[in-house]
Amino acid sequence: MKRRLLSLALAGVAGVVLAGCSAPSGEAPPTPTQFPADAIGEEPIAGNGLWLVSGDDAASEIVDAAAAAGPVTYSGSFTELTPAAAGAEPAPGRSLSVRFSGRVDQYTASIDAGALSLEIVTIDGRSYLRGNAAYAARAGIPELEHGFVCTAGDSLLEEWEPFLKPRDLVDELLDASGTVTVQAPQGDVETLDVVVGTAEAPAGVMTVQRTGPPLPAGFTAGDATGTGSFAFTAWGEPVAVVAPTDPALACD
């Protein structure tokens, strides 16, 4: 599991994009030119050929694709598993869930982490936050419980990164072990499986688009330390974000 990412988020509670390679209907897809000739063979490649590059290069291509795509909508959660007595199953422990829609500098998001719950709106260089009583008490800002509080800095957001930065989130998900392997596709499947970790002990599997930029579609992980999953949709689709009109605490 992504121990570093989960621990980071719960601490407060306790390259070049691959060019599209699809061709018009009825035509053979062109063979990408950025791969070693001995890896391509004689058959044209149906897709972006991500499985033909090294694991490090594949991870870089995915992260760069996420950075270049702009807006995205994703939701996901992590649950930490606590050790159990001998012979018993590990019990669910701390958890965090997030929903994000937009781009790194203009988005709406909601986060639930244990007893804490908050909403975030970021636009025009400012962020607006509001939360439940537990979050307001922890932050030491009573107004958070009664409406949005405007902040021109990142001090209230730092502990929730990288959940609020699509590129950084994708990078963290792929960084669970240092070993990334893209499985060769079988048949006409539209996605590729990117295994994070070794075949004997995978930390997770990310699915990415097979054609065009290898944008993430989903991620699942699970081991003795915890479980998690994410779903990514609407890459590149504009998201309308509006600043709260009557914040409980304004920046000015």
Buried (B, 14 or more C-beta within 10 A) or exposed (E): BBBEBBBBBBEBBEBEBBEBBBEEEEEEBEBBEEBEEEEBEEEBBBBBBBBBBEBEBBBBBBBBBBBBBBBBBBBBBBBBBEEEEEEEEBEEBBBBBBBBBBBBEBBBBBBBBBEBBBBBBBBEEBBBBBBBEBBBBBBEBEBBBEEBBBBEEEEBBEBBBBBBBBBBBBBBBBBBBEBBBBEEBEEEEEBBBBBBBEEEEBBBBBBBBBBBBBBBBBBBBBBEBBBBBBBBEEBEEEBEBEBBEEBBBEEE
